[in-house]
Amino acid sequence: MNYRTFGRTGWQVSEVSFGAWQLGAGWGHVSEADALAALHAAIDAGMNFIDTADVYGDGRSERLIAQALKERSEQVYVVTKAGRRLDPHVAAGYNRQNLTAFIERSLKNLEVDTLDLVQLHCPPTDVYYMPETFGVLDDLMQAGKIRHYGVSVEKVEEAIKAIEFPNVKSVQIIFNIFRQRPADLFFELAKQKQVAILARVPLASGLLSGKMSASSTFGSDDHRNFNRHGEAFDVGETFAGVDFATGLQAVEEIRPLVPAGVSMAQFALRWILMFDAVSCAIPGARNRQQAVDNAAAAKLPPLSDETMAQLRAIYDKYIRSQVHQRW
């Protein structure tokens, strides 16, 4: 495993880390045994950074992480998110009372006295124009409830606005072969301010695993079924906002570029790691083998300039018109 500096926190984090949405809900059922096995395999492989949220399985993901870490002695950074418990999910809800309650609940779920880092969980755009919300986070940091805070965003514009606040240490954003816009402007701004970047949805909800086809089906409790058109949350979180059939066409053009002995998922992760502004990619894993396979992407050699250009051309041909200006 390779490690990268996580912004201004002083942390060195595994460049392939662990996204724990799958352990909660929204991807079909994952048993407790499989969840714990995936976490232990990830740590065994050198991952020292886990991303979760209080709404993943209504706290199940956080509680499983706490359970796994009781059996480990390694330094593992656990970052969570707050805000999506609001109903309705409106900007006014990002106030002192609610944020304090959310953070107290995550402290209990994770069985810690201080959260390593809390991210606002894709709040409405108006929140980025509410300095008082970030003032609440400053106060919670001062009180010792959180060490650092950041944001998880839907749009590049939100990311650019967020890093105007001086104590925003990290931005989590969708970035993958099918969502390339963050690299155009935002990455350079983040590097200038030493803001960490977490690349989420790195495999476009599995599209970039190369294992799907037109006949692939998903359970009723899988967001790739129930959020195809943004019915539950932003459609960009499902298949990175790409039309499924179009995504499959693009995948077939990517397939010949993948070296022998490398999975397309590993190849897609290695593409993300070509960008030095990225602190870590956070693919999910439903079981031990997926965690092991994800970690192996860090061992791959850099992609050639020619391959990077070919991937950009595939993006331009199939994907750009659907997603580039939308997010």
N, C-alpha and C positions, 0 to 999 in steps of 0.2 A: 504494500500500500504506500502511496505517496501522500504527503501532507502539505496543506497550503495555509497561509496566514488568513485568519478570519477577521478581515477588516482591522479595526482599532481595538479589538478585545484582547489581543495578545495570545489568543488561542491558535494552536496549530491543529487543523481538522483534516480528516481523511477526505481526499478529493472525490471519492465515491463514498457516500454516506447512506443513511437508512431513512427512507420515508415510511412513516407508520400509519398512513391512512388505512391501508388494507387491513390492519390489525383491529380496527374499530368497526367500520361498516362501509357500505357503498360499493363493495367489490365482490359481493357474494360472501358466504360464510367462510371464515377461517377459524379452525379449532384453536383452543388455547394451547394445545400441545404443539401444533404447527407454528403458531405465533411465537411461542417461547423458543422453539428450535431455530426459527429464522433470526431472532434477535441474538441468540448465542452464537450462531454461525457468523453473523455479521461482525460481532466483536472479535471472534476468533480470527477473522480475516483482516483485522486491523481497523475496522470502522470504529470511530470514536465520537460520532455525532449522529444524533437521532432527532428527526423532526416529527412532531405530532401536533395534536390540537384537542381542545377540550370537548369538541363536538364529535370527534371520531368515535362512534359507538357510544355516545353520551358519556365519555370518560373511560371506556373500556381500553382504548389504546394506551392512554396514560397509565392506567392501573397495571396493564400487562408489562409495560416498560419498567415500572417500579419493581414488579415481581422479579423480572429477569435480572435487574441490576443488583438486587440483594445478594445474588450469587456470584457477583463479579467484583474484582478489586481494581480493575482498570479505571482510569479517568475517562468517563464518557459524558459528553455534553448533551443535555436534553433540552431542546427548544420546543416551546409549545405556542399556541395561538389563542387569542381571545376575541370575542365579538359576535361570532355566528350563533351564539345561544340566544341572541336578541330575537324577539318575535313581537312585532315586526322588526326586521333588520333595517333600522333607519339610523341616520347620522346622530340624531339627538340621543340615542341610546348609548353612545360612546361617552358616558359621563363617569364621574368619580364613583358613584354608588355602584353602578353595574360593573365597571372594570375591576374595582376592588373585590367585588363578590366573585367574579370569574377567576381572578388570580388566587384568591383564597381557596377556591375549589380545586384548582390545578395543583396548588401546594399540597393539598390533602391527597389527591389522586396519585401524585408522584412521590409522596411521602418524603418531602424535603422541606427545609426551612426557607430556602431561597431558590427561585427559579433562575436557571442560567440565562435564559433569554426568552422574552415574550414578544410575539409578533401580533399586531393588529391583523385580524383575519379577513382580508379582502373587504375592508369597510366601504361604504358608499363614498363616492368621490368627494363629497362635501367635507368629509372628515379631515381630508388633507388641508383644508382651509380653516380648521378649528384648532388654533394653538393651545386652547385650554385642554384638549384631549391629551396632547403631548406633555402638557404641564402635569397632568395626573400621573402619567408614566414616570416623569421626573421625580415626583413625590414618592411613588412606590419604590423607585430605585433608592432614593434617599432613606426610606424606611427599612431598607434591607429585604424587601419582598422579592425584588428582581435585581439581577446583576446588570443586565443590558436589555435594550428593547429594539425592535425593528418593525418592519411591516411586510405583509404579504399582499401583493397587488395583482390586479387583473390587467392594468394598462401601463404602457411605458410612460405615458404622461403622469400617471399617479406616482410612479417610481421617481421621476424627476422632481416632482413637487415634494415628495416625502423627504428626500435627502437635503432639503433646505433646513429641516429641523436638526439642530446640531447634535442631538443625542441619538438620532436614528443610526444604529450601528450596522444594520443589515437590511437587505431587500430580497424577498423571495418572489421570483417571477417565473412564468412559464417560458422555457427556453429549450428548444430542441431543433432537429433538422427541419421540422415543419413550422417552427415559430422563431424566425431568425431576426426579427426586428430589434429586440433589445440590444444586439451587438452594434447596431448602426450608430447610436448616439449615447444611449444610457450607460453602456459599459465604460466609456471613457470618462464620463462625469463621475461615476462611482469610484473609479480608480483614483481620480484627482482628490476625492474626499475620503479615500480609504474606507469605503463602505463595502462590507461583505455582500456577496451575491450567492443566493441559493437557487440553483436551477431545478425547478419542479416540473412535473409532468414530462420527464426527460424522454420517455418512450411513447409519448402521445397516446397514453392510456392503452398501451400494448400494440398499437398499430406498427410502431417501429421495432417490434420484436420479430416481425416477418412471419408470425405464426397464424395470422388471421386470413380469412377468405370471405368471399361474398356469402357463404353459408354459415359463418360463425354466428352463434347465438349467445345471449347473455341472460342471466337470471333476473327475476323481477326486482331483486334487491341489489342489482348491479347498476351503477350510474350510467354504464355504457348502454343500458336499456332505458332507464327511466329519465335520463337527462339528455337524450340525443338532440333535443331542440331547446335546451335550456329551461326545462319545466321546473327543475328544483333549485338550480343555481346557475351561474354564468356558463353558457354553452362552451366557452373556451376551455373549461376544465375537462371536458369530455372529448377525446380524440384531438385535443388542442384546438378545437373549433373547426376542424377540417371535416368536410363531408366524407363519410366512411368510404363510399365507392371511389371517390377521387383519391383518397389516401391510399387505398389498395393499388391503384394504378401507379402512384408515385413509388410505392414500396417495390413494385416489380422492376422499376428502373434503377432503384438503389441496389437491389439484390446482386447484380454482377460486380458491384464495387466492393463487396464484402470479402475480405481475404479468406482463404481456406482455413478451416479450423477455428474460425471466429464466428460467434453468433451475431445476427443483425443487431440484437439488443446491445451487445458489448460494443459493436461498431458505432452505434448511435450514441452511446455514452462517451466513447473516445472522442467523437466529434465535439461534444460539449467541452471536454477537457482541453481542446485545442485553444480555448479562449482563456487567457491568463486572468481576466477580470473575475472569472467564476471561482468562488471559494470551494464549492462542492456541488455535485449533482446528487439528488436525493431520490433515486428509484425506490419503488416499493418492492416488497418480497412477501409472498404468501407462505413460503416454506423455506426450509434450510437450503435446498439446492438453488433456488432463485437468488438467495442472498450470496451464496458462494459464487455463482455465475456473474452477478453484478460486480462483486469485488474484483474479479479477474480482469475487468475492463481497464483498471488502473495499470495493469502490466503491459498493455498493448503499446507498440511503438507509435509515434506520431503519424497522423495521416499526411499524405503528400499534398503539396500545393495543388497538383492536378486533381486529386480526389476531392479536395475541398471545393475547387471550382466546379467540378461536375455535380456535387451535391447542391451547390448554389443554383446551378442551372436547372436542376430538377425542381427545386423550390420555386424558381421563377416561372417555370413552365406550368406546374400543376397547382401550387399552393398559394403563391403570393396574392393573387387577386381575391382569394377568400379571406385571408387573415391579416395581411400586412398592415393595413390602415385601421382595421377594427380594434386591434389591441396594441 
